[in-house]
Amino acid sequence: MSTQTAEAKVKNTGKHVDVPGKPEDWVPAGDLQEVVTLEEMQKLPRETIFMTGSEAARESIRRANVDMAIAYPITPQSETMQQAGYLFDEGYIKDYYRAEEEIGTMSAISGASRAGVRSLTATSGPGLMRGQEAIASWPGARTPIVMLNMCRVINTPLAIQPDNIEISFLLNTGMLVMHAENQQDFFDWPLIAFIVSEEVDVTLPCTVSVDGFFVTHARGNVSMCDQKYKIPPRDGWRNAVPSMDNENPPARISRDAPIQKSNFISYHMHASWQQEVFAAMDRSAKYFDKYLGGLIEVVNPGADEMIIASGAAVSQAREAVRQEGEKGNKVGLIKVKTIRPWPRQQIIEAAKHAKTILVPEFNQAGWLHKEICTTLYGHCSATIYNGPRVFGGMTMPTELILDWLKEIREKSTSGSFFVPEKSLV
């Protein structure tokens, strides 16, 4: 925690007086931070620290100027939001509480966001499924909530292991979806998510999803600026729709609203509202491109063999590309950073020359493979292989990707058409 300064104490208006468990002269640590723009923060000197993904998320939240955080514990999310509780105690988060269950969490955080404050929540797997009814209402309500999603198994038999099939349930809600590769992304991207989601021509919720355990509980190098800095607060009046004035609420919020009636006007209103939500998603692309340095990352552009991946699968693909390079084989890699907005044109440009494409995933459904096939249809003559895929908590050894590449080459040379029937080896 930063050392209190006389200047900071003078700035303290008394709103923190008599805080239970705190001394009379206590000043929230967040009040001692210096506000800088996200562009400025990205250029500040950085220190590299070896930490878990949960710790990286904590440090991101510390610098995010969060007004309200609400969550219900579920593995592997619990550790991150436990540490958010420590940030609240130190004064980096203005208010925080543990909800009673997930649909209550997602409803409550929606109310906070509608009131115009910067709002954060987090969940995992079955928790996301339970809160989905409320989550699906966020985009239409134009609430710029940031939700950290630590992916895990949702299928029966139930397990707590890594599996990112839940991302597929968010793709058509109107929500912005980022899929982080590693601990560094899990520090950088929540800050970006807050700024982009709160842009007036966006005003949409954003999830920063990450593969649980592989990232949340494993350690990696994370470079970050000093904790004395934070991004600017949310401007609650700079939205696509007005914030709710809770001190002077409207007499009628939605009773007999025109959009709820069964007539042509209501259908037209609802359809046009959905169109605007997805148009706002498209508009977010320019901001993500600015802060992420591109919606995709391309390694070895122009290679005949390409791997397209998102999340933790990117790390495994990177190592496969490196090992193939040592053998003299040029294999390309496309890292997809944002799933929504979907970087369609960028992927077409990066992959249109390819002859072979692999799409490794940590889920049974192959949702990324479906997106890639739809995008490249008519733009690329490559054979797009549905895998390798692992799920239910299984790891994806680099050797699995290398074996697929080897078998594809051998079958291609022999003239046999190769279509793997199973993702698991």
Secondary structure, DSSP 8 states (H G I E B T S, - for coil): -----HHHHHH--STTTT-TTS-TT---GGGGSEE--HHHHHHS--EEEEEEHHHHHHHHHHTTT-SEEEE---TTTHHHHHHHHHHHHHTSSSEEEE-SSHHHHHHHHHHHHHTT--EEEEE-HHHHHHTHHHHTTHHHHT---EEEEEE---SSS---S---GGGGGTTTTT-EEEEE-SHHHHHHHHHHHHHHHTSTTT---EEEEEETTTTTSSEEEEEE--TTEE-----TTSSSS----TTS--S-SSTT-GGGSSSHHHHHHHHHHHHHHHHHHHHHHHHHHHHHTSSEEEESTT-SEEEEE-THHHHHHHHHHHHHHHTT--EEEEEE-EEES--HHHHHHHHTT-SEEE--BSSSS-HHHHHHHHHHTTT---EEE---B--TT----HHHHHHHHHHHHHHHHHT-----S-S--
